[in-house]
Amino acid sequence: MLCNAEAAGTMSGVGITMRQFETMQGRMHPARKAMPVFETGSRSKAAAHQIILGVDPSLRGTGYGGIRSAKPYPRTLAQGTISCPANWEHSRCLARIVQVLREVLNQHQPDVGVVEGLFYAQNLKTALIMGEARGAALATIAEAGLDIYEIATRKVKQAIVGYGAAQKLAVAKMVQRLLNLPQPPEPDAADALALALTHLQAASRYSLTPVKRI
C-alpha cells in the first residue's frame, strides 16, 4: 500500500500529494532576499546629498564652503570667511554669522549642512564663545530645513590629508588639489570645504561608522 501511495504521488496517512506538500514547505520557509551587509538607511539618504555646505564656526572667523558632487572632481560653489572685528560685540558677530549663512543658503540651496564636531577647550571662556558661534550657525542651517551632521576635526584631517594631526596649511593644500582650485583657500574656508569633502566621501561608500547627525 505504501509503495502504491508513493507511486501515485500521495503521502501515506496524510492524504495530500507530494506537490501539495512542497507548496506547504515553501510557504513555511519563504526565500529571503539578500541585502548588502553594510547598507543602512543613513547611507542611502546621505548618498542623495548633491550640494553640501560645510561650516567651521568661530565668533571672529566662521569659515563656510559649498560644493556640488561632480566628476572628475567636486565643483566649488561658494567659500569664504565671515570675519568680525575684535571691537564688535558678541551679539553683533552672531547676527553677522546668521546673515551671511542665510545668504549662502538662499543662493546655493544645499541639501545638507556639515559642521565641525565639538572639542574640549581648556579655557572655559573660549569654549562658551565657540558655543555661541556654533549655536548661531546650527540654528541658521536648521531654519533652512536641512539635515545637519558633525564630523570630528581629527576625522576630517584623516580623510583629507591622511593624518589626524595635520596642520591647517596641509589641509588647505589638499583641499585645493581635491577641488582643482587655482590657489589654496583661506584657513577657515579650507576647513569648511574639508568638512564638505569628508561628508561627500562618507556618502559615496558603505561605512560601519556613519557620520553623526545632530
C-alpha positions as CSV (number, residue, x, y, z in Angstrom):
1,M,0.0,0.0,0.0
2,L,2.8,2.4,0.9
3,C,4.6,1.8,-2.4
4,N,1.4,2.3,-4.3
5,A,0.6,5.6,-2.5
6,E,4.1,7.0,-3.2
7,A,3.8,5.9,-6.8
8,A,0.6,7.7,-7.1
9,G,2.3,10.8,-5.7
10,T,0.3,10.8,-2.4
11,M,1.8,10.8,1.1
12,S,0.5,7.8,3.1
13,G,-1.6,8.6,6.1
14,V,-1.9,12.3,5.2
15,G,-4.0,12.3,2.1
16,I,-2.0,15.0,0.2
17,T,0.1,14.8,-2.9
18,M,3.9,15.5,-2.9
19,R,3.3,18.7,-4.9
20,Q,0.9,20.0,-2.2
21,F,3.5,19.1,0.5
22,E,6.3,21.0,-1.3
23,T,4.0,24.0,-1.7
24,M,3.3,24.0,2.1
25,Q,7.0,23.8,2.8
26,G,7.6,26.8,0.6
27,R,5.0,28.9,2.5
28,M,6.6,27.9,5.8
29,H,10.2,28.9,4.7
30,P,9.9,31.7,2.1
31,A,13.1,32.6,0.3
32,R,14.9,35.6,1.8
33,K,16.2,38.4,-0.3
34,A,20.0,39.0,0.2
35,M,20.8,42.5,1.4
36,P,24.2,44.3,1.4
37,V,25.9,43.7,4.8
38,F,26.8,47.3,5.4
39,E,23.8,49.1,3.9
40,T,22.0,51.4,6.2
41,G,19.2,54.0,5.9
42,S,21.6,56.8,6.7
43,R,23.9,55.8,4.0
44,S,21.3,55.7,1.3
45,K,20.0,59.1,2.4
46,A,23.5,60.6,2.6
47,A,24.1,59.4,-1.0
48,A,21.4,61.7,-2.2
49,H,23.2,64.8,-0.9
50,Q,24.5,66.5,-4.1
51,I,25.1,70.0,-2.7
52,I,26.9,70.1,0.7
53,L,27.6,73.2,2.9
54,G,30.4,72.9,5.4
55,V,30.7,75.3,8.2
56,D,33.6,75.8,10.7
57,P,32.1,78.1,13.4
58,S,34.1,80.7,15.2
59,L,33.0,84.1,16.6
60,R,35.6,86.2,14.8
61,G,36.1,84.0,11.7
62,T,33.5,81.4,10.7
63,G,34.5,79.5,7.6
64,Y,32.0,78.2,5.1
65,G,32.3,76.2,1.9
66,G,29.7,74.8,-0.5
67,I,30.4,72.0,-3.0
68,R,28.4,70.1,-5.6
69,S,29.1,66.4,-6.3
70,A,30.6,66.1,-9.8
71,K,33.1,64.3,-11.9
72,P,36.1,64.2,-12.2
73,Y,36.2,66.4,-9.1
74,P,33.6,68.2,-7.0
75,R,32.6,71.7,-8.0
76,T,33.1,74.5,-5.6
77,L,30.0,76.7,-5.3
78,A,31.0,79.1,-2.5
79,Q,33.8,79.6,0.0
80,G,34.7,82.4,2.4
81,T,35.2,83.6,6.0
82,I,32.7,85.6,8.0
83,S,35.1,87.9,9.7
84,C,34.2,90.1,12.6
85,P,36.5,92.8,14.0
86,A,37.8,92.4,17.6
87,N,35.9,95.5,18.7
88,W,32.5,94.1,17.7
89,E,30.2,92.9,20.5
90,H,29.4,89.2,20.6
91,S,25.8,89.8,19.6
92,R,26.8,91.7,16.5
93,C,29.1,88.9,15.5
94,L,26.4,86.3,15.9
95,A,24.0,88.4,13.9
96,R,26.6,88.7,11.1
97,I,27.1,84.9,11.1
98,V,23.4,84.4,10.7
99,Q,23.1,87.0,8.0
100,V,25.8,85.6,5.8
101,L,24.9,82.0,6.2
102,R,21.3,82.8,5.3
103,E,22.5,84.5,2.1
104,V,24.7,81.4,1.2
105,L,21.8,79.0,1.9
106,N,19.3,81.0,-0.2
107,Q,21.7,81.4,-3.1
108,H,23.0,77.8,-3.4
109,Q,20.2,75.7,-1.8
110,P,22.3,73.0,-0.3
111,D,20.9,69.6,0.6
112,V,22.7,69.1,3.8
113,G,24.9,71.0,6.3
114,V,28.1,69.7,8.0
115,V,29.8,71.3,11.0
116,E,32.9,70.6,12.9
117,G,32.5,68.3,15.9
118,L,32.6,69.6,19.5
119,F,36.1,70.0,21.0
120,Y,37.2,70.3,24.6
121,A,38.8,73.7,25.2
122,Q,41.0,74.2,28.3
123,N,39.7,77.8,28.6
124,L,36.0,77.8,29.7
125,K,35.5,81.3,28.3
126,T,36.8,80.2,24.9
127,A,34.5,77.2,24.9
128,L,31.5,79.4,25.7
129,I,32.3,81.8,22.9
130,M,32.8,79.0,20.4
131,G,29.5,77.5,21.6
132,E,27.7,80.8,20.8
133,A,29.1,80.9,17.2
134,R,28.3,77.2,16.8
135,G,24.7,77.7,18.1
136,A,24.1,80.6,15.7
137,A,25.4,78.5,12.7
138,L,23.3,75.4,13.7
139,A,20.1,77.4,14.2
140,T,20.5,79.1,10.8
141,I,21.1,75.9,8.9
142,A,18.3,74.1,10.8
143,E,16.0,77.1,10.0
144,A,16.5,76.3,6.3
145,G,15.2,72.8,6.9
146,L,18.5,71.0,6.3
147,D,19.7,67.8,8.0
148,I,22.9,68.6,9.9
149,Y,25.9,66.3,10.5
150,E,29.0,66.8,12.6
151,I,32.5,65.3,12.0
152,A,35.3,65.4,14.4
153,T,38.3,67.6,13.3
154,R,40.7,64.6,13.6
155,K,38.5,62.5,11.3
156,V,38.3,65.4,8.7
157,K,42.1,65.7,8.7
158,Q,42.5,61.9,8.4
159,A,40.1,61.8,5.4
160,I,41.6,64.7,3.6
161,V,45.3,64.6,4.4
162,G,45.7,61.0,5.8
163,Y,47.0,62.2,9.1
164,G,44.7,63.2,12.0
165,A,47.1,65.8,13.4
166,A,47.8,67.6,10.1
167,Q,48.4,71.4,10.1
168,K,46.0,73.8,8.6
169,L,48.3,74.5,5.7
170,A,48.4,70.9,4.7
171,V,44.6,70.7,4.8
172,A,44.3,73.8,2.6
173,K,46.7,72.4,0.0
174,M,44.9,69.1,-0.2
175,V,41.5,70.9,-0.4
176,Q,43.0,72.9,-3.3
177,R,44.1,69.7,-5.0
178,L,40.8,67.8,-4.5
179,L,38.7,70.7,-5.7
180,N,41.1,71.8,-8.5
181,L,41.3,75.3,-7.2
182,P,43.7,77.9,-8.6
183,Q,45.1,78.6,-5.1
184,P,44.7,77.3,-1.5
185,P,41.6,78.6,0.3
186,E,41.9,80.8,3.4
187,P,42.4,78.6,6.5
188,D,38.8,78.8,7.9
189,A,37.3,78.4,4.4
190,A,39.6,75.4,3.8
191,D,38.4,73.8,7.0
192,A,34.8,74.2,5.9
193,L,35.4,72.8,2.5
194,A,37.3,69.9,4.1
195,L,34.2,69.2,6.1
196,A,32.0,69.1,3.0
197,L,34.5,66.9,1.2
198,T,34.7,64.4,4.1
199,H,30.9,64.1,4.2
200,L,30.9,63.6,0.4
201,Q,33.5,60.8,0.7
202,A,31.5,59.2,3.6
203,A,28.3,59.3,1.4
204,S,30.0,57.6,-1.5
205,R,30.9,54.3,0.2
206,Y,29.5,51.9,2.8
207,S,30.7,52.6,6.3
208,L,30.4,50.9,9.7
209,T,30.7,54.3,11.4
210,P,28.4,56.7,9.5
211,V,28.7,60.4,10.2
212,K,26.8,61.7,13.2
213,R,23.6,63.5,12.6
214,I,22.6,66.3,15.1
